[in-house]
Amino acid sequence: MIDAAIEAGVKHFYPSEFGNDIDQPEFVNARYYVDKMLTRKHLRTKAKDYPDFSYTMVHIGLFAESFALGDEFGVDRAAKTFTWFGNPEMEASFSSMAE
């Protein structure tokens, strides 16, 4: 899609960046994000190769409703606890889907 956009003369590209900023060290080597990381690398390379082409990555953060899904997100309803994975100094933002 990136190459097709450049060929079509697109000057500014907004890739699909739904979710977290995966450039954080905690995510860089996660298998789940490998394809997204490859896409970002390709995008950065093309932006260097084509000076008239630029891009913006918009990271919306997490939806609070996601935590209703269960323990895969660190929620233990029975114990009424939430476990945060990764760097305890890392900031995170949440918003509701209604917002």
PDB file as gemmi writes it, atoms N, CA and C in Angstrom:
CRYST1    1.000    1.000    1.000  90.00  90.00  90.00 P 1                      
ATOM      1  N   MET A   1       0.819  -1.170   0.000  1.00  0.00           N  
ATOM      2  CA  MET A   1       0.000   0.000   0.000  1.00  0.00           C  
ATOM      3  C   MET A   1       0.881   1.258   0.000  1.00  0.00           C  
ATOM      4  N   ILE A   2       1.969   1.213   0.740  1.00  0.00           N  
ATOM      5  CA  ILE A   2       2.877   2.364   0.810  1.00  0.00           C  
ATOM      6  C   ILE A   2       3.458   2.655  -0.567  1.00  0.00           C  
ATOM      7  N   ASP A   3       3.940   1.612  -1.232  1.00  0.00           N  
ATOM      8  CA  ASP A   3       4.522   1.794  -2.566  1.00  0.00           C  
ATOM      9  C   ASP A   3       3.479   2.303  -3.559  1.00  0.00           C  
ATOM     10  N   ALA A   4       2.266   1.765  -3.482  1.00  0.00           N  
ATOM     11  CA  ALA A   4       1.197   2.211  -4.382  1.00  0.00           C  
ATOM     12  C   ALA A   4       0.847   3.670  -4.120  1.00  0.00           C  
ATOM     13  N   ALA A   5       0.852   4.069  -2.860  1.00  0.00           N  
ATOM     14  CA  ALA A   5       0.563   5.467  -2.517  1.00  0.00           C  
ATOM     15  C   ALA A   5       1.612   6.393  -3.116  1.00  0.00           C  
ATOM     16  N   ILE A   6       2.874   6.012  -3.007  1.00  0.00           N  
ATOM     17  CA  ILE A   6       3.955   6.836  -3.569  1.00  0.00           C  
ATOM     18  C   ILE A   6       3.815   6.924  -5.082  1.00  0.00           C  
ATOM     19  N   GLU A   7       3.565   5.784  -5.728  1.00  0.00           N  
ATOM     20  CA  GLU A   7       3.398   5.767  -7.185  1.00  0.00           C  
ATOM     21  C   GLU A   7       2.216   6.623  -7.627  1.00  0.00           C  
ATOM     22  N   ALA A   8       1.187   6.708  -6.800  1.00  0.00           N  
ATOM     23  CA  ALA A   8      -0.002   7.499  -7.130  1.00  0.00           C  
ATOM     24  C   ALA A   8       0.180   8.980  -6.822  1.00  0.00           C  
ATOM     25  N   GLY A   9       1.326   9.335  -6.241  1.00  0.00           N  
ATOM     26  CA  GLY A   9       1.594  10.737  -5.959  1.00  0.00           C  
ATOM     27  C   GLY A   9       1.117  11.223  -4.599  1.00  0.00           C  
ATOM     28  N   VAL A  10       0.773  10.302  -3.713  1.00  0.00           N  
ATOM     29  CA  VAL A  10       0.347  10.687  -2.363  1.00  0.00           C  
ATOM     30  C   VAL A  10       1.511  11.381  -1.662  1.00  0.00           C  
ATOM     31  N   LYS A  11       1.238  12.526  -1.069  1.00  0.00           N  
ATOM     32  CA  LYS A  11       2.287  13.312  -0.402  1.00  0.00           C  
ATOM     33  C   LYS A  11       2.396  13.003   1.089  1.00  0.00           C  
ATOM     34  N   HIS A  12       1.265  12.626   1.710  1.00  0.00           N  
ATOM     35  CA  HIS A  12       1.277  12.353   3.145  1.00  0.00           C  
ATOM     36  C   HIS A  12       0.444  11.109   3.419  1.00  0.00           C  
ATOM     37  N   PHE A  13       0.982  10.218   4.229  1.00  0.00           N  
ATOM     38  CA  PHE A  13       0.382   8.904   4.469  1.00  0.00           C  
ATOM     39  C   PHE A  13       0.117   8.712   5.959  1.00  0.00           C  
ATOM     40  N   TYR A  14      -1.052   8.176   6.295  1.00  0.00           N  
ATOM     41  CA  TYR A  14      -1.416   7.851   7.680  1.00  0.00           C  
ATOM     42  C   TYR A  14      -1.578   6.332   7.776  1.00  0.00           C  
ATOM     43  N   PRO A  15      -0.566   5.619   8.266  1.00  0.00           N  
ATOM     44  CA  PRO A  15      -0.698   4.165   8.368  1.00  0.00           C  
ATOM     45  C   PRO A  15      -1.688   3.773   9.462  1.00  0.00           C  
ATOM     46  N   SER A  16      -2.175   2.566   9.391  1.00  0.00           N  
ATOM     47  CA  SER A  16      -3.067   2.046  10.427  1.00  0.00           C  
ATOM     48  C   SER A  16      -2.257   1.820  11.698  1.00  0.00           C  
ATOM     49  N   GLU A  17      -2.465   2.646  12.686  1.00  0.00           N  
ATOM     50  CA  GLU A  17      -1.711   2.567  13.943  1.00  0.00           C  
ATOM     51  C   GLU A  17      -2.634   2.416  15.130  1.00  0.00           C  
ATOM     52  N   PHE A  18      -3.694   1.675  14.953  1.00  0.00           N  
ATOM     53  CA  PHE A  18      -4.655   1.460  16.032  1.00  0.00           C  
ATOM     54  C   PHE A  18      -3.948   0.800  17.214  1.00  0.00           C  
ATOM     55  N   GLY A  19      -4.023   1.394  18.378  1.00  0.00           N  
ATOM     56  CA  GLY A  19      -3.449   0.780  19.570  1.00  0.00           C  
ATOM     57  C   GLY A  19      -2.234   1.502  20.106  1.00  0.00           C  
ATOM     58  N   ASN A  20      -1.337   0.736  20.669  1.00  0.00           N  
ATOM     59  CA  ASN A  20      -0.169   1.275  21.367  1.00  0.00           C  
ATOM     60  C   ASN A  20       0.933   1.739  20.433  1.00  0.00           C  
ATOM     61  N   ASP A  21       1.816   2.560  20.977  1.00  0.00           N  
ATOM     62  CA  ASP A  21       3.037   2.947  20.275  1.00  0.00           C  
ATOM     63  C   ASP A  21       4.024   1.803  20.431  1.00  0.00           C  
ATOM     64  N   ILE A  22       4.159   0.985  19.399  1.00  0.00           N  
ATOM     65  CA  ILE A  22       5.000  -0.206  19.502  1.00  0.00           C  
ATOM     66  C   ILE A  22       6.483   0.080  19.332  1.00  0.00           C  
ATOM     67  N   ASP A  23       6.868   1.343  19.240  1.00  0.00           N  
ATOM     68  CA  ASP A  23       8.289   1.673  19.244  1.00  0.00           C  
ATOM     69  C   ASP A  23       8.862   1.626  20.660  1.00  0.00           C  
ATOM     70  N   GLN A  24       8.003   1.455  21.653  1.00  0.00           N  
ATOM     71  CA  GLN A  24       8.472   1.327  23.030  1.00  0.00           C  
ATOM     72  C   GLN A  24       9.295   0.041  23.141  1.00  0.00           C  
ATOM     73  N   PRO A  25      10.384   0.057  23.910  1.00  0.00           N  
ATOM     74  CA  PRO A  25      11.267  -1.118  24.008  1.00  0.00           C  
ATOM     75  C   PRO A  25      10.547  -2.413  24.384  1.00  0.00           C  
ATOM     76  N   GLU A  26       9.488  -2.319  25.153  1.00  0.00           N  
ATOM     77  CA  GLU A  26       8.771  -3.514  25.586  1.00  0.00           C  
ATOM     78  C   GLU A  26       8.107  -4.258  24.432  1.00  0.00           C  
ATOM     79  N   PHE A  27       7.829  -3.564  23.337  1.00  0.00           N  
ATOM     80  CA  PHE A  27       7.108  -4.162  22.220  1.00  0.00           C  
ATOM     81  C   PHE A  27       7.992  -4.546  21.033  1.00  0.00           C  
ATOM     82  N   VAL A  28       9.192  -4.020  20.968  1.00  0.00           N  
ATOM     83  CA  VAL A  28      10.028  -4.142  19.768  1.00  0.00           C  
ATOM     84  C   VAL A  28      10.238  -5.585  19.330  1.00  0.00           C  
ATOM     85  N   ASN A  29      10.446  -6.498  20.253  1.00  0.00           N  
ATOM     86  CA  ASN A  29      10.724  -7.888  19.882  1.00  0.00           C  
ATOM     87  C   ASN A  29       9.526  -8.819  20.040  1.00  0.00           C  
ATOM     88  N   ALA A  30       8.364  -8.274  20.289  1.00  0.00           N  
ATOM     89  CA  ALA A  30       7.174  -9.109  20.468  1.00  0.00           C  
ATOM     90  C   ALA A  30       6.710  -9.664  19.122  1.00  0.00           C  
ATOM     91  N   ARG A  31       6.524 -10.970  19.031  1.00  0.00           N  
ATOM     92  CA  ARG A  31       6.120 -11.625  17.784  1.00  0.00           C  
ATOM     93  C   ARG A  31       4.824 -11.030  17.220  1.00  0.00           C  
ATOM     94  N   TYR A  32       3.925 -10.661  18.090  1.00  0.00           N  
ATOM     95  CA  TYR A  32       2.635 -10.121  17.671  1.00  0.00           C  
ATOM     96  C   TYR A  32       2.791  -8.894  16.776  1.00  0.00           C  
ATOM     97  N   TYR A  33       3.876  -8.129  16.968  1.00  0.00           N  
ATOM     98  CA  TYR A  33       4.057  -6.868  16.251  1.00  0.00           C  
ATOM     99  C   TYR A  33       5.085  -6.922  15.119  1.00  0.00           C  
ATOM    100  N   VAL A  34       5.614  -8.097  14.797  1.00  0.00           N  
ATOM    101  CA  VAL A  34       6.679  -8.197  13.792  1.00  0.00           C  
ATOM    102  C   VAL A  34       6.260  -7.582  12.458  1.00  0.00           C  
ATOM    103  N   ASP A  35       5.101  -7.938  11.949  1.00  0.00           N  
ATOM    104  CA  ASP A  35       4.667  -7.412  10.646  1.00  0.00           C  
ATOM    105  C   ASP A  35       4.484  -5.901  10.686  1.00  0.00           C  
ATOM    106  N   LYS A  36       3.947  -5.404  11.789  1.00  0.00           N  
ATOM    107  CA  LYS A  36       3.764  -3.958  11.926  1.00  0.00           C  
ATOM    108  C   LYS A  36       5.120  -3.253  11.969  1.00  0.00           C  
ATOM    109  N   MET A  37       6.102  -3.864  12.639  1.00  0.00           N  
ATOM    110  CA  MET A  37       7.446  -3.275  12.699  1.00  0.00           C  
ATOM    111  C   MET A  37       8.085  -3.247  11.302  1.00  0.00           C  
ATOM    112  N   LEU A  38       7.889  -4.304  10.534  1.00  0.00           N  
ATOM    113  CA  LEU A  38       8.417  -4.338   9.165  1.00  0.00           C  
ATOM    114  C   LEU A  38       7.763  -3.261   8.302  1.00  0.00           C  
ATOM    115  N   THR A  39       6.477  -3.064   8.488  1.00  0.00           N  
ATOM    116  CA  THR A  39       5.768  -2.019   7.750  1.00  0.00           C  
ATOM    117  C   THR A  39       6.315  -0.646   8.111  1.00  0.00           C  
ATOM    118  N   ARG A  40       6.537  -0.404   9.389  1.00  0.00           N  
ATOM    119  CA  ARG A  40       7.092   0.889   9.821  1.00  0.00           C  
ATOM    120  C   ARG A  40       8.487   1.111   9.239  1.00  0.00           C  
ATOM    121  N   LYS A  41       9.296   0.063   9.234  1.00  0.00           N  
ATOM    122  CA  LYS A  41      10.651   0.179   8.674  1.00  0.00           C  
ATOM    123  C   LYS A  41      10.573   0.542   7.192  1.00  0.00           C  
ATOM    124  N   HIS A  42       9.685  -0.115   6.463  1.00  0.00           N  
ATOM    125  CA  HIS A  42       9.514   0.170   5.037  1.00  0.00           C  
ATOM    126  C   HIS A  42       9.041   1.612   4.831  1.00  0.00           C  
ATOM    127  N   LEU A  43       8.118   2.049   5.662  1.00  0.00           N  
ATOM    128  CA  LEU A  43       7.602   3.415   5.576  1.00  0.00           C  
ATOM    129  C   LEU A  43       8.716   4.436   5.813  1.00  0.00           C  
ATOM    130  N   ARG A  44       9.534   4.214   6.821  1.00  0.00           N  
ATOM    131  CA  ARG A  44      10.639   5.137   7.118  1.00  0.00           C  
ATOM    132  C   ARG A  44      11.661   5.173   5.979  1.00  0.00           C  
ATOM    133  N   THR A  45      11.938   4.011   5.414  1.00  0.00           N  
ATOM    134  CA  THR A  45      12.878   3.943   4.288  1.00  0.00           C  
ATOM    135  C   THR A  45      12.341   4.716   3.091  1.00  0.00           C  
ATOM    136  N   LYS A  46      11.082   4.521   2.763  1.00  0.00           N  
ATOM    137  CA  LYS A  46      10.484   5.217   1.620  1.00  0.00           C  
ATOM    138  C   LYS A  46      10.445   6.726   1.840  1.00  0.00           C  
ATOM    139  N   ALA A  47      10.190   7.140   3.070  1.00  0.00           N  
ATOM    140  CA  ALA A  47      10.164   8.577   3.362  1.00  0.00           C  
ATOM    141  C   ALA A  47      11.550   9.192   3.177  1.00  0.00           C  
ATOM    142  N   LYS A  48      12.590   8.433   3.454  1.00  0.00           N  
ATOM    143  CA  LYS A  48      13.960   8.926   3.217  1.00  0.00           C  
ATOM    144  C   LYS A  48      14.274   8.955   1.725  1.00  0.00           C  
ATOM    145  N   ASP A  49      13.804   7.930   1.009  1.00  0.00           N  
ATOM    146  CA  ASP A  49      14.071   7.824  -0.430  1.00  0.00           C  
ATOM    147  C   ASP A  49      13.286   8.836  -1.263  1.00  0.00           C  
ATOM    148  N   TYR A  50      12.125   9.248  -0.761  1.00  0.00           N  
ATOM    149  CA  TYR A  50      11.251  10.177  -1.479  1.00  0.00           C  
ATOM    150  C   TYR A  50      10.987  11.395  -0.597  1.00  0.00           C  
ATOM    151  N   PRO A  51      11.797  12.444  -0.724  1.00  0.00           N  
ATOM    152  CA  PRO A  51      11.684  13.618   0.159  1.00  0.00           C  
ATOM    153  C   PRO A  51      10.323  14.313   0.137  1.00  0.00           C  
ATOM    154  N   ASP A  52       9.557  14.168  -0.941  1.00  0.00           N  
ATOM    155  CA  ASP A  52       8.232  14.791  -1.007  1.00  0.00           C  
ATOM    156  C   ASP A  52       7.156  13.954  -0.315  1.00  0.00           C  
ATOM    157  N   PHE A  53       7.536  12.786   0.164  1.00  0.00           N  
ATOM    158  CA  PHE A  53       6.602  11.873   0.823  1.00  0.00           C  
ATOM    159  C   PHE A  53       6.843  11.902   2.329  1.00  0.00           C  
ATOM    160  N   SER A  54       5.771  12.077   3.095  1.00  0.00           N  
ATOM    161  CA  SER A  54       5.896  12.074   4.558  1.00  0.00           C  
ATOM    162  C   SER A  54       4.751  11.263   5.159  1.00  0.00           C  
ATOM    163  N   TYR A  55       4.806  11.073   6.454  1.00  0.00           N  
ATOM    164  CA  TYR A  55       3.784  10.268   7.114  1.00  0.00           C  
ATOM    165  C   TYR A  55       3.575  10.734   8.550  1.00  0.00           C  
ATOM    166  N   THR A  56       2.444  10.361   9.100  1.00  0.00           N  
ATOM    167  CA  THR A  56       2.121  10.633  10.497  1.00  0.00           C  
ATOM    168  C   THR A  56       1.542   9.368  11.104  1.00  0.00           C  
ATOM    169  N   MET A  57       2.056   8.995  12.272  1.00  0.00           N  
ATOM    170  CA  MET A  57       1.512   7.854  13.014  1.00  0.00           C  
ATOM    171  C   MET A  57       0.701   8.395  14.181  1.00  0.00           C  
ATOM    172  N   VAL A  58      -0.563   8.031  14.248  1.00  0.00           N  
ATOM    173  CA  VAL A  58      -1.447   8.476  15.321  1.00  0.00           C  
ATOM    174  C   VAL A  58      -1.718   7.279  16.234  1.00  0.00           C  
ATOM    175  N   HIS A  59      -1.358   7.417  17.498  1.00  0.00           N  
ATOM    176  CA  HIS A  59      -1.567   6.339  18.474  1.00  0.00           C  
ATOM    177  C   HIS A  59      -2.685   6.753  19.416  1.00  0.00           C  
ATOM    178  N   ILE A  60      -3.758   6.013  19.403  1.00  0.00           N  
ATOM    179  CA  ILE A  60      -4.918   6.396  20.200  1.00  0.00           C  
ATOM    180  C   ILE A  60      -4.857   5.916  21.637  1.00  0.00           C  
ATOM    181  N   GLY A  61      -3.967   5.028  21.955  1.00  0.00           N  
ATOM    182  CA  GLY A  61      -3.930   4.464  23.300  1.00  0.00           C  
ATOM    183  C   GLY A  61      -4.894   3.297  23.419  1.00  0.00           C  
ATOM    184  N   LEU A  62      -5.212   2.945  24.630  1.00  0.00           N  
ATOM    185  CA  LEU A  62      -6.037   1.772  24.897  1.00  0.00           C  
ATOM    186  C   LEU A  62      -7.481   2.155  25.186  1.00  0.00           C  
ATOM    187  N   PHE A  63      -8.403   1.310  24.781  1.00  0.00           N  
ATOM    188  CA  PHE A  63      -9.797   1.492  25.149  1.00  0.00           C  
ATOM    189  C   PHE A  63     -10.023   0.851  26.510  1.00  0.00           C  
ATOM    190  N   ALA A  64     -10.617   1.580  27.416  1.00  0.00           N  
ATOM    191  CA  ALA A  64     -10.886   1.063  28.756  1.00  0.00           C  
ATOM    192  C   ALA A  64     -11.738  -0.205  28.692  1.00  0.00           C  
ATOM    193  N   GLU A  65     -12.631  -0.284  27.719  1.00  0.00           N  
ATOM    194  CA  GLU A  65     -13.501  -1.454  27.593  1.00  0.00           C  
ATOM    195  C   GLU A  65     -12.723  -2.740  27.310  1.00  0.00           C  
ATOM    196  N   SER A  66     -11.523  -2.620  26.755  1.00  0.00           N  
ATOM    197  CA  SER A  66     -10.716  -3.801  26.449  1.00  0.00           C  
ATOM    198  C   SER A  66     -10.437  -4.628  27.689  1.00  0.00           C  
ATOM    199  N   PHE A  67     -10.353  -3.974  28.817  1.00  0.00           N  
ATOM    200  CA  PHE A  67     -10.003  -4.688  30.038  1.00  0.00           C  
ATOM    201  C   PHE A  67     -11.139  -5.556  30.549  1.00  0.00           C  
ATOM    202  N   ALA A  68     -12.298  -5.412  29.989  1.00  0.00           N  
ATOM    203  CA  ALA A  68     -13.415  -6.280  30.357  1.00  0.00           C  
ATOM    204  C   ALA A  68     -13.253  -7.664  29.737  1.00  0.00           C  
ATOM    205  N   LEU A  69     -12.297  -7.805  28.820  1.00  0.00           N  
ATOM    206  CA  LEU A  69     -12.132  -9.062  28.104  1.00  0.00           C  
ATOM    207  C   LEU A  69     -11.539 -10.175  28.952  1.00  0.00           C  
ATOM    208  N   GLY A  70     -10.733  -9.846  29.944  1.00  0.00           N  
ATOM    209  CA  GLY A  70     -10.236 -10.911  30.806  1.00  0.00           C  
ATOM    210  C   GLY A  70      -8.762 -10.862  31.112  1.00  0.00           C  
ATOM    211  N   ASP A  71      -8.262 -12.016  31.549  1.00  0.00           N  
ATOM    212  CA  ASP A  71      -6.911 -12.090  32.088  1.00  0.00           C  
ATOM    213  C   ASP A  71      -5.808 -11.843  31.062  1.00  0.00           C  
ATOM    214  N   GLU A  72      -6.101 -11.982  29.769  1.00  0.00           N  
ATOM    215  CA  GLU A  72      -5.060 -11.706  28.767  1.00  0.00           C  
ATOM    216  C   GLU A  72      -4.630 -10.242  28.790  1.00  0.00           C  
ATOM    217  N   PHE A  73      -5.430  -9.401  29.420  1.00  0.00           N  
ATOM    218  CA  PHE A  73      -5.086  -7.990  29.561  1.00  0.00           C  
ATOM    219  C   PHE A  73      -4.655  -7.650  30.981  1.00  0.00           C  
ATOM    220  N   GLY A  74      -4.411  -8.668  31.805  1.00  0.00           N  
ATOM    221  CA  GLY A  74      -3.947  -8.430  33.164  1.00  0.00           C  
ATOM    222  C   GLY A  74      -5.049  -8.255  34.188  1.00  0.00           C  
ATOM    223  N   VAL A  75      -6.309  -8.488  33.795  1.00  0.00           N  
ATOM    224  CA  VAL A  75      -7.434  -8.303  34.709  1.00  0.00           C  
ATOM    225  C   VAL A  75      -7.786  -9.636  35.374  1.00  0.00           C  
ATOM    226  N   ASP A  76      -7.826  -9.623  36.683  1.00  0.00           N  
ATOM    227  CA  ASP A  76      -8.285 -10.783  37.452  1.00  0.00           C  
ATOM    228  C   ASP A  76      -9.522 -10.328  38.219  1.00  0.00           C  
ATOM    229  N   ARG A  77     -10.684 -10.620  37.664  1.00  0.00           N  
ATOM    230  CA  ARG A  77     -11.929 -10.143  38.274  1.00  0.00           C  
ATOM    231  C   ARG A  77     -12.163 -10.742  39.659  1.00  0.00           C  
ATOM    232  N   ALA A  78     -11.832 -12.021  39.819  1.00  0.00           N  
ATOM    233  CA  ALA A  78     -12.069 -12.680  41.107  1.00  0.00           C  
ATOM    234  C   ALA A  78     -11.262 -12.020  42.225  1.00  0.00           C  
ATOM    235  N   ALA A  79     -10.003 -11.695  41.923  1.00  0.00           N  
ATOM    236  CA  ALA A  79      -9.137 -11.063  42.927  1.00  0.00           C  
ATOM    237  C   ALA A  79      -9.274  -9.543  42.930  1.00  0.00           C  
ATOM    238  N   LYS A  80     -10.011  -9.026  41.944  1.00  0.00           N  
ATOM    239  CA  LYS A  80     -10.178  -7.576  41.784  1.00  0.00           C  
ATOM    240  C   LYS A  80      -8.826  -6.868  41.687  1.00  0.00           C  
ATOM    241  N   THR A  81      -7.968  -7.423  40.810  1.00  0.00           N  
ATOM    242  CA  THR A  81      -6.640  -6.833  40.598  1.00  0.00           C  
ATOM    243  C   THR A  81      -6.396  -6.615  39.113  1.00  0.00           C  
ATOM    244  N   PHE A  82      -5.442  -5.755  38.842  1.00  0.00           N  
ATOM    245  CA  PHE A  82      -4.988  -5.482  37.485  1.00  0.00           C  
ATOM    246  C   PHE A  82      -3.470  -5.532  37.497  1.00  0.00           C  
ATOM    247  N   THR A  83      -2.883  -6.330  36.625  1.00  0.00           N  
ATOM    248  CA  THR A  83      -1.429  -6.445  36.537  1.00  0.00           C  
ATOM    249  C   THR A  83      -0.957  -5.708  35.300  1.00  0.00           C  
ATOM    250  N   TRP A  84      -0.059  -4.757  35.497  1.00  0.00           N  
ATOM    251  CA  TRP A  84       0.510  -3.992  34.385  1.00  0.00           C  
ATOM    252  C   TRP A  84       1.788  -4.677  33.955  1.00  0.00           C  
ATOM    253  N   PHE A  85       1.897  -5.039  32.690  1.00  0.00           N  
ATOM    254  CA  PHE A  85       3.081  -5.707  32.168  1.00  0.00           C  
ATOM    255  C   PHE A  85       4.023  -4.688  31.554  1.00  0.00           C  
ATOM    256  N   GLY A  86       5.313  -4.904  31.697  1.00  0.00           N  
ATOM    257  CA  GLY A  86       6.295  -4.012  31.085  1.00  0.00           C  
ATOM    258  C   GLY A  86       6.928  -3.082  32.090  1.00  0.00           C  
ATOM    259  N   ASN A  87       7.475  -2.025  31.602  1.00  0.00           N  
ATOM    260  CA  ASN A  87       8.195  -1.043  32.402  1.00  0.00           C  
ATOM    261  C   ASN A  87       7.218  -0.280  33.301  1.00  0.00           C  
ATOM    262  N   PRO A  88       7.428  -0.305  34.620  1.00  0.00           N  
ATOM    263  CA  PRO A  88       6.504   0.405  35.509  1.00  0.00           C  
ATOM    264  C   PRO A  88       6.566   1.922  35.357  1.00  0.00           C  
ATOM    265  N   GLU A  89       7.592   2.437  34.704  1.00  0.00           N  
ATOM    266  CA  GLU A  89       7.720   3.879  34.482  1.00  0.00           C  
ATOM    267  C   GLU A  89       6.999   4.338  33.212  1.00  0.00           C  
ATOM    268  N   MET A  90       6.590   3.383  32.373  1.00  0.00           N  
ATOM    269  CA  MET A  90       5.949   3.728  31.105  1.00  0.00           C  
ATOM    270  C   MET A  90       4.547   4.281  31.357  1.00  0.00           C  
ATOM    271  N   GLU A  91       4.242   5.398  30.739  1.00  0.00           N  
ATOM    272  CA  GLU A  91       2.916   5.987  30.863  1.00  0.00           C  
ATOM    273  C   GLU A  91       1.976   5.379  29.834  1.00  0.00           C  
ATOM    274  N   ALA A  92       0.718   5.319  30.178  1.00  0.00           N  
ATOM    275  CA  ALA A  92      -0.297   4.816  29.254  1.00  0.00           C  
ATOM    276  C   ALA A  92      -1.547   5.664  29.396  1.00  0.00           C  
ATOM    277  N   SER A  93      -2.243   5.838  28.297  1.00  0.00           N  
ATOM    278  CA  SER A  93      -3.503   6.582  28.346  1.00  0.00           C  
ATOM    279  C   SER A  93      -4.643   5.642  27.987  1.00  0.00           C  
ATOM    280  N   PHE A  94      -5.803   5.937  28.503  1.00  0.00           N  
ATOM    281  CA  PHE A  94      -6.996   5.148  28.234  1.00  0.00           C  
ATOM    282  C   PHE A  94      -8.117   6.091  27.824  1.00  0.00           C  
ATOM    283  N   SER A  95      -8.966   5.628  26.964  1.00  0.00           N  
ATOM    284  CA  SER A  95     -10.177   6.371  26.627  1.00  0.00           C  
ATOM    285  C   SER A  95     -11.281   5.351  26.399  1.00  0.00           C  
ATOM    286  N   SER A  96     -12.500   5.812  26.439  1.00  0.00           N  
ATOM    287  CA  SER A  96     -13.605   4.887  26.196  1.00  0.00           C  
ATOM    288  C   SER A  96     -13.950   4.906  24.710  1.00  0.00           C  
ATOM    289  N   MET A  97     -14.565   3.852  24.257  1.00  0.00           N  
ATOM    290  CA  MET A  97     -14.948   3.777  22.851  1.00  0.00           C  
ATOM    291  C   MET A  97     -15.961   4.861  22.507  1.00  0.00           C  
ATOM    292  N   ALA A  98     -16.746   5.276  23.473  1.00  0.00           N  
ATOM    293  CA  ALA A  98     -17.741   6.325  23.239  1.00  0.00           C  
ATOM    294  C   ALA A  98     -17.091   7.677  22.975  1.00  0.00           C  
ATOM    295  N   GLU A  99     -15.884   7.870  23.507  1.00  0.00           N  
ATOM    296  CA  GLU A  99     -15.195   9.143  23.293  1.00  0.00           C  
ATOM    297  C   GLU A  99     -14.675   9.173  21.894  1.00  0.00           C  
TER     298      GLU A  99                                                      
END                                                                             
